[in-house]
Amino acid sequence: MGEAGDLYIKVNILKDKEFEIKGHDIVTTKKLTIFEAILGGNIQIDTLHGKKDIKIKEGTQSNSIKTVSGLGIPSDTFTGDLKGILSK
């Protein structure tokens, strides 16, 4: 039997059409209807864990970012966020 040592594993993550990884955060884009942007309300946004309902404020501007804490990439000390870019 050989000596004990470290094992290193390299993981390559393929690009996805819906999600982008930035550090420990996951970024996705959600199109809003003009009515959702003006009036606000609840919308569903896709996450790695399924769909999640989030509240949109009335008067939301295009390219606003809505952050959902704790739905990003986990590490030893914290978990990143999901950032939804809201576009019209």
BAFI-3210 file (N, C-alpha, C; in Angstrom, 3 decimals, decimal comma, padded with zeros to 6 digits):
// residues 88
n [1|2|3|4|5|6|7|8|9|10|11|12|13|14|15|16|17|18|19|20|21|22|23|24|25|26|27|28|29|30|31|32|33|34|35|36|37|38|39|40|41|42|43|44|45|46|47|48|49|50|51|52|53|54|55|56|57|58|59|60|61|62|63|64|65|66|67|68|69|70|71|72|73|74|75|76|77|78|79|80|81|82|83|84|85|86|87|88]
n.u [000,842|000,468|001,793|-000,067|-001,836|-002,775|-005,768|-006,612|-009,223|-010,392|-012,957|-014,857|-017,219|-019,919|-021,241|-024,473|-027,738|-029,553|-028,534|-025,807|-022,605|-021,134|-018,556|-019,583|-022,192|-025,250|-026,516|-029,396|-031,746|-034,875|-037,716|-040,008|-043,474|-044,956|-046,968|-046,364|-043,983|-044,844|-047,002|-046,098|-045,916|-046,171|-043,860|-042,662|-039,468|-036,862|-034,764|-031,853|-032,969|-035,544|-038,664|-039,205|-041,155|-041,089|-041,286|-042,058|-041,421|-043,638|-043,255|-040,794|-037,679|-036,229|-033,606|-033,130|-031,904|-032,781|-032,174|-031,901|-031,221|-028,895|-029,302|-027,282|-024,004|-022,699|-020,122|-017,401|-017,812|-019,952|-022,979|-023,583|-025,628|-028,743|-029,140|-031,436|-031,864|-034,015|-035,802|-037,390]
n.v [-001,177|002,280|005,552|007,877|010,661|013,722|014,166|015,607|017,084|018,202|020,184|020,891|023,187|023,227|025,665|027,116|027,665|029,087|029,787|031,521|031,459|033,447|033,881|032,831|033,231|032,718|033,646|034,650|035,451|037,031|037,647|040,284|041,103|044,090|044,868|043,524|044,838|047,494|047,341|045,612|042,740|039,136|036,868|033,918|032,500|030,665|028,381|026,534|024,705|024,297|026,046|029,365|031,624|035,104|038,476|041,345|044,761|047,525|049,533|048,583|048,773|048,042|045,682|045,629|044,140|041,358|039,893|036,715|035,355|032,784|030,845|030,196|029,016|026,699|026,945|026,155|027,963|029,708|030,292|031,250|033,680|033,802|035,700|037,493|038,955|041,326|041,860|043,718]
n.w [000,000|-000,752|000,164|002,190|000,844|-000,865|-002,759|-005,737|-007,499|-010,545|-011,775|-014,551|-015,602|-017,719|-020,030|-019,631|-020,963|-019,478|-016,920|-015,344|-013,872|-011,448|-009,544|-006,439|-006,930|-008,737|-011,815|-013,565|-016,180|-016,328|-018,156|-017,960|-018,186|-019,488|-017,793|-015,380|-014,736|-014,380|-012,501|-010,542|-008,319|-007,857|-009,267|-010,954|-010,763|-012,248|-010,538|-009,455|-007,845|-008,581|-009,247|-007,943|-006,129|-006,340|-005,162|-006,972|-007,111|-007,699|-010,619|-011,459|-013,017|-016,239|-016,469|-013,756|-010,740|-008,899|-005,872|-004,438|-001,512|-000,591|-002,590|-004,306|-005,224|-002,968|-000,440|001,814|003,876|003,301|001,343|-001,956|-003,787|-005,658|-008,487|-010,142|-013,209|-014,228|-017,042|-019,716]
ca.u [000,000|001,271|001,723|-001,261|-001,582|-003,940|-006,411|-007,117|-010,200|-010,702|-014,302|-015,187|-018,664|-020,337|-022,132|-025,890|-028,525|-030,372|-027,805|-024,388|-021,975|-020,206|-018,089|-020,503|-023,553|-025,822|-027,246|-030,345|-032,532|-036,316|-038,447|-041,248|-044,423|-045,051|-047,877|-045,616|-043,012|-045,544|-047,859|-045,461|-046,619|-045,357|-043,508|-041,860|-038,143|-036,231|-033,552|-031,318|-033,780|-036,927|-039,195|-039,349|-041,946|-040,462|-042,122|-041,512|-041,986|-044,229|-042,318|-039,484|-037,007|-035,555|-032,254|-033,017|-031,440|-033,463|-031,297|-032,504|-030,092|-028,717|-029,613|-026,135|-023,065|-022,213|-018,701|-017,228|-018,205|-021,194|-023,610|-023,826|-027,009|-029,298|-029,412|-032,301|-031,892|-035,385|-035,785|-038,699]
ca.v [000,000|003,481|006,615|008,730|011,948|014,519|013,889|016,836|016,843|019,411|020,105|021,885|023,396|023,633|026,820|026,804|028,703|029,832|030,222|031,880|031,470|034,549|033,613|031,889|033,617|032,223|034,744|034,265|036,574|036,775|038,691|040,727|041,787|045,515|044,980|043,118|045,892|048,692|047,097|044,759|041,492|037,938|036,121|032,724|032,525|029,346|028,233|025,177|023,872|024,377|027,401|030,105|032,846|036,310|039,673|042,435|046,058|048,278|050,471|047,950|049,174|046,992|045,334|045,613|042,843|040,872|038,909|035,731|034,864|031,372|029,909|030,135|027,905|026,590|026,734|025,699|028,983|030,406|029,947|032,425|034,091|033,788|037,071|037,515|040,214|041,486|042,648|043,860]
ca.w [000,000|-000,891|001,158|002,195|000,192|-001,225|-004,034|-006,342|-008,555|-011,310|-012,336|-015,567|-015,669|-019,050|-020,087|-019,624|-021,628|-018,529|-015,735|-015,462|-012,554|-011,188|-008,176|-005,795|-007,289|-009,978|-012,450|-014,594|-016,679|-016,374|-018,873|-017,341|-019,057|-019,159|-016,651|-014,189|-014,428|-013,911|-011,342|-009,542|-008,012|-007,699|-010,475|-010,703|-011,366|-012,196|-009,745|-009,562|-006,953|-009,050|-009,366|-006,681|-006,236|-005,795|-005,251|-007,783|-006,727|-008,804|-011,231|-011,644|-014,250|-016,991|-016,020|-012,296|-010,236|-007,702|-005,235|-003,533|-000,710|-000,264|-003,672|-005,200|-005,078|-001,593|-000,153|003,201|004,858|002,965|000,074|-002,783|-004,014|-007,003|-008,914|-011,313|-013,938|-014,702|-018,281|-020,390]
c.u [000,888|001,072|000,412|-000,900|-002,880|-004,469|-006,989|-008,049|-010,498|-012,062|-014,470|-016,699|-019,009|-021,255|-023,569|-026,641|-029,210|-029,593|-026,348|-023,811|-020,991|-019,761|-018,952|-021,962|-023,958|-026,699|-028,152|-031,124|-033,994|-036,974|-039,745|-042,186|-044,462|-045,939|-047,184|-044,646|-043,710|-046,260|-047,185|-046,257|-045,646|-045,098|-042,754|-040,545|-037,537|-034,965|-033,006|-032,132|-035,237|-037,374|-039,369|-040,172|-041,181|-041,381|-041,368|-042,204|-042,609|-043,217|-040,923|-038,908|-036,365|-034,108|-032,042|-032,580|-032,163|-032,606|-032,093|-031,347|-030,100|-029,046|-028,502|-025,301|-022,567|-020,697|-018,606|-017,815|-019,506|-021,751|-023,887|-025,312|-027,423|-029,620|-030,206|-032,262|-033,273|-035,370|-037,178|-038,606]
c.v [001,242|004,458|007,388|010,077|012,661|014,082|015,203|016,462|018,174|019,212|021,233|021,977|023,925|024,852|026,342|027,952|029,624|030,437|030,543|031,936|032,637|034,428|032,534|032,205|032,976|033,336|034,179|035,503|036,149|037,941|038,992|041,264|043,247|045,709|044,584|044,215|047,115|048,448|046,311|043,488|040,349|037,298|034,876|032,854|031,137|029,408|026,835|024,188|023,852|025,831|028,037|031,355|033,998|037,497|040,754|043,729|046,728|049,299|049,901|048,317|047,966|046,878|045,534|044,218|042,524|039,752|038,020|035,068|033,349|030,382|029,839|028,892|027,853|026,451|026,236|026,678|029,710|029,870|031,235|032,673|033,813|035,236|036,998|038,894|040,302|042,390|042,702|043,380]
c.w [000,000|000,252|001,055|001,568|-000,111|-002,590|-004,545|-007,483|-009,232|-011,974|-013,344|-015,665|-017,059|-018,978|-020,194|-020,291|-020,634|-017,356|-016,062|-014,050|-012,484|-009,737|-007,562|-006,105|-008,605|-010,532|-013,532|-015,016|-016,772|-017,096|-018,132|-018,416|-018,632|-017,929|-015,344|-013,764|-013,833|-012,588|-010,223|-009,336|-007,837|-009,052|-010,052|-011,445|-011,210|-011,357|-009,990|-008,738|-007,369|-009,135|-007,990|-006,970|-005,615|-006,040|-006,018|-007,357|-007,942|-009,323|-011,430|-013,009|-014,928|-016,520|-014,521|-011,872|-008,943|-007,121|-004,295|-002,796|-000,564|-001,365|-004,711|-004,960|-003,632|-001,522|001,284|004,208|004,548|001,651|-000,684|-002,981|-005,442|-007,352|-010,212|-011,942|-014,576|-015,922|-018,881|-021,804]
res [m|g|e|a|g|d|l|y|i|k|v|n|i|l|k|d|k|e|f|e|i|k|g|h|d|i|v|t|t|k|k|l|t|i|f|e|a|i|l|g|g|n|i|q|i|d|t|l|h|g|k|k|d|i|k|i|k|e|g|t|q|s|n|s|i|k|t|v|s|g|l|g|i|p|s|d|t|f|t|g|d|l|k|g|i|l|s|k]
***
